[in-house]
Amino acid sequence: MLAASAARPVVRPAVLRCSARCARSRPAWRKTPRTSKPCAGSAKARDYFARYLEVRPNDVDVMTDLGVTYRELGQFDRALDLFQQAHRLAPEHWQSLYNTVVVLGFNLKKYPDAQAALEELRKMQPNNADVERLATELDKQRKAAA
């Protein structure tokens, strides 16, 4: 997970090399190193994730990856819709909720909604240092905007 800065979303290893095999094979996606993300936030990555979801529409990991890609493309409402859909499908999937907080707080500046999602996330991940860093950064962001 990339959480050195709270404004950075959780990115799973599926934003990869943008090769044709990525569009056809989830195992190929999972074999690629996490550090290899040359097309993160690109239209090409968006197309690969969307194509994958056509085959496996309930894959919350890829749904979240697609949401992260939309966020990086500046399409915050679409990203938020995907994170919320992933969270509805798998309420234990904390990564989608983490990214919901990021979009609500850092991109859309909807601080009350971001805070509510953060509280739910803290209940799910009470000892997660990344969640606490996110909370700290969100608090800084909110205070700076006031």
PyMOL commands that set and color helices and strands:
alter all, ss='L'
color gray80, all
select helices_A, chain A and resi 20-24+26-31+43-55+60-72+76-89+94-107+111-124+129-145
alter helices_A, ss='H'
color red, helices_A
deselect
rebuild
show_as cartoon
